[in-house]
Amino acid sequence: RDIGVTEFRRVLFRSREGIGNAFAFALRPSPGDIQMEKGIPYREWFAQQAADGEALELKRLIDGGRGAFRTGDDEARFVRQAYTLVFFLLNADEGGYRERFLEYLQSAFKGQGAATHFEKIFGMKLKELQGPYEAYVRRIAGA
């Protein structure tokens, strides 16, 4: 189905936020060049996420719109958690979630970006993924 401009912007923004930060933190300067080192986390945000006593439920994060990432008390939490979730989905379990995550992104740009669609592609409820995600965040943070 075709999606409206508002929905497209919401999906684009949420995806860009997490993926953009994942790529930004992977840049490493080298003499006369910039190299991309994928799989290297921005540990400061993992540490902040691990210490956060009010982490967002994944459903709220995935269904969050542009305003959630740019306004309100949870703005920093949304941005940080989007990054750690994207990093988790691309790298955890030796990339075990990567293929389904990329499938989700493709379908999101076709208008199926809601948390319920995420659950359909992953074959599990987001509450089931919350535990492995949080354990991964704590492990990367060294907590």
C-alpha positions in Angstrom: 0.0 0.0 0.0 1.1 3.5 -0.5 1.8 5.5 2.6 1.0 9.1 3.3 3.6 11.8 3.6 3.2 12.0 7.4 3.7 8.2 7.9 6.7 8.2 5.5 8.3 11.0 7.4 7.7 9.2 10.7 9.3 6.0 9.5 12.1 7.8 7.8 13.0 9.9 10.8 12.9 7.0 13.3 15.0 4.8 11.0 17.4 7.6 10.2 17.9 8.5 13.9 19.1 5.0 14.9 20.9 4.1 11.7 22.5 7.5 11.4 23.9 7.3 14.8 25.1 3.8 14.3 27.1 4.9 11.2 28.3 8.2 12.8 29.8 6.3 15.8 31.5 3.8 13.5 33.6 6.5 11.8 37.3 6.4 12.9 39.8 8.9 11.7 43.0 7.6 10.2 45.9 9.5 8.8 44.6 11.3 5.8 41.4 9.3 5.6 38.2 8.3 7.5 37.5 4.6 7.9 34.3 2.9 8.9 34.6 0.3 11.6 31.3 -1.5 11.8 30.5 -3.4 14.9 32.3 -1.1 17.2 29.8 0.4 19.7 29.6 3.9 21.1 30.1 2.6 24.7 29.1 5.8 26.4 25.5 5.5 25.1 25.5 1.8 26.0 26.6 2.7 29.5 24.0 5.4 29.8 21.3 3.0 28.5 22.4 0.3 31.0 22.2 2.7 33.9 18.9 4.2 32.8 16.2 3.1 35.3 13.4 4.2 33.0 14.4 2.6 29.7 11.6 2.6 27.1 9.6 -0.4 26.2 10.5 -1.4 22.6 7.0 -0.9 21.4 7.0 2.7 22.6 10.4 3.2 20.9 9.4 1.7 17.6 6.0 3.4 17.5 7.5 6.8 18.5 7.1 9.6 16.1 9.4 12.5 15.3 8.2 14.5 18.3 9.4 11.8 20.6 12.9 12.2 19.3 13.0 16.0 19.3 10.9 17.2 22.2 10.0 16.3 25.7 11.7 14.8 28.7 12.5 11.5 27.0 14.2 13.1 23.9 17.7 11.9 24.8 16.4 8.5 25.9 14.7 8.0 22.5 17.8 8.9 20.5 20.2 6.8 22.7 17.9 3.8 22.7 17.2 4.0 19.0 21.0 3.8 18.5 21.5 0.9 20.9 18.5 -1.0 19.4 19.8 -0.6 15.9 23.3 -1.7 16.9 21.8 -4.7 18.7 19.7 -5.7 15.7 22.7 -5.4 13.3 25.3 -7.0 15.5 23.9 -9.2 18.3 24.1 -13.0 18.1 26.7 -12.7 15.3 24.2 -10.8 13.1 21.4 -13.2 13.8 18.8 -10.4 13.8 20.2 -8.5 10.8 18.3 -10.1 8.0 15.0 -9.7 9.7 15.8 -6.1 10.7 16.7 -5.2 7.1 13.4 -6.8 5.9 11.6 -4.7 8.5 13.2 -1.5 7.2 12.2 -2.3 3.7 8.7 -3.0 4.7 8.6 0.1 6.9 9.3 2.3 3.9 6.3 0.7 2.2 4.1 1.7 5.1 4.3 -1.2 7.5 6.5 0.4 10.1 4.5 -0.2 13.2 5.6 -2.4 16.2 3.0 -5.0 15.3 4.6 -5.4 11.9 8.0 -5.7 13.5 6.7 -8.5 15.7 5.3 -10.3 12.6 8.7 -10.2 10.8 10.7 -11.2 13.8 8.1 -13.9 14.8 8.1 -12.8 18.4 6.5 -10.2 20.7 8.6 -7.2 21.5 8.5 -8.1 25.1 10.3 -11.3 24.2 13.1 -9.3 22.5 13.3 -6.8 25.4 15.3 -9.2 27.6 17.9 -10.2 25.1 18.3 -6.5 24.0 18.7 -5.3 27.6 21.2 -8.1 28.4 23.2 -7.1 25.3 23.2 -3.4 26.3 24.5 -4.4 29.8 27.2 -6.6 28.3 28.5 -4.0 25.8 28.4 -1.4 28.6 30.4 -3.7 30.8 27.7 -3.5 33.5 
